[in-house]
Amino acid sequence: MAPVILDTNVLVSALIAPRGASARILAAARAGVFELTVSPELVAEYRSVLAYPELVRRTGIGSKEADVLVAGIAATARLVDPLPGAAAPPDPGDAHLWALLEAVPDGVLVTGDRALLAQEPPAGRLMTPRAFLDEFGAGFA
């Protein structure tokens, strides 16, 4: 399987809906079922978003649990520090994801972001969590 990049919205969905597609993907990633790929900027975004008060309220996950989760992801993932990408994503805030796809051209970005999904990536593939499970999820817990 190609290297997999999980957009922050997939991580958030996994925490909000612990029995959903995103949660199954996150569990498989943490179990080493596939190669998860991250960048320093993506790891920082995971940390930042997990501290949002509304998310903390909805999930009950405090800062210590969030730190453990992100540290576990970072420890098992392949860390890539890409150069700025040449292609522009629909949202400038997602430039780090496009740069990561350019650095890992055989990668798969799993995202629920409709704007990203509507644009051709500079390299690699884009998939929704459901499409990712349909294609690769046989045997995921």
N, C-alpha and C positions, 0 to 999 in steps of 0.2 A: 504494500500500500504506500502511496505517496505520503510525504510529510504533511501533517495537518496543523493548521493554525486556527485557534478558536477565538473568534471575535468576543469582545467583552460582553456583548448582549447574550451570547450563548452561556457564558459563566453565570450571568445574572439569572437567566431563565432556569438554569439548573438548580439554583438555590431557591427560587420562588416555586418551582414545580418539580419537586424531587422525584417524581415518577415519570416525568416527561422525556421527550427525545433528547433534549439538551443534557439532562441529568445522566442519561445512559451514556452519552458520548463522553461527558466529563469523567464518569466512573471508569470507562474503558481507557481513557487517556491516563488517568492516575494509576491504573493497573498495568500500564505499559503495553496495551494491546496494539497500539500504533504509535508512531513517532510524532510526538507533539513538538511543534516548533514555536518559539517565542523570540521576541526582541526585548532589549531593555525597556524600550518605550511601551511595549504592550504589557509587560509585567508591571510597570509603574501605573499604567491605566487600570489594570486589574485592582491594584492596591487602592487607588483613588476612588474608583467606583464602589468598591465594597465598603467604603466608609460613608457613603451617602446616607444621611439619617433615615430617609424613607425606606431604603433597602434594609438597613439595620432593623428598623421597626417591623418590616414585613417578614423578615427571615429569622430574626432573633440572633443573628450571627454578629457577635461583637468583634472588636478590633483584634483581640488575641486569636480568635478562631479564624478570622479573615487572614491574619498574618501567617498562620499555620497552613491554611489552604494555598495561599499564593506561594509561600516558600516551598511547599510540596510540589506544586506545579513547576516552579522554576528549577527545582532540584532534579526533576525527572525529564524535563524537556530539553530539546536541543536549542541552545542559545545562539542566535544569529544577530549580529550587529550590522544591519544593512546601511549602505550609503543612501542618501536621499534618492527617491525614485524619480524617474523621468516622466512617468505618466501622472496625470492629475485625477484623483478620485472625485466623485460627486460632492463630497464634503471634505474640505481641507483638513479637518480634524482626523480623517482616516488616512492621511498620507503615509503614516507609518505602516499601515496594513498593505498598501500598494507597494511600498518599498520592500517590505518583507516578502511579498509574492515575487517581486523582481529578483530578489536575492535567492529565492528557493523556487525556481521556475516550474518545478514539477509538483509544487505544493497545492493543497486544497484549503481554501479559506472557508470555514463553516461560519455562516452569519445569518442572522434574521433581519439584517438591515436592508430594507426594500430598495433604497437608493443605490447601495452597492450592488445588489443583485441585478439591478436594471442596467448596469454598465459593464461592458466587456473589461475584464481585468488586464493588466499589462502582461501578465504571465499566469500560469497555473489555472486553477478552476475556482469557481464560487459555487457553494451548495448551501441550501437550507439544512438545518439539523435533520428534518424529516427525510430529505433526499439523501443525505449522507448515511443515515441509518438504513434506508431502503437499499442503497448500493453496497455498503460495507458492513452493516451492523449484524449480520448473521453471527450469533454466538455472543453478542454483547450481553452483559448481565441486565 
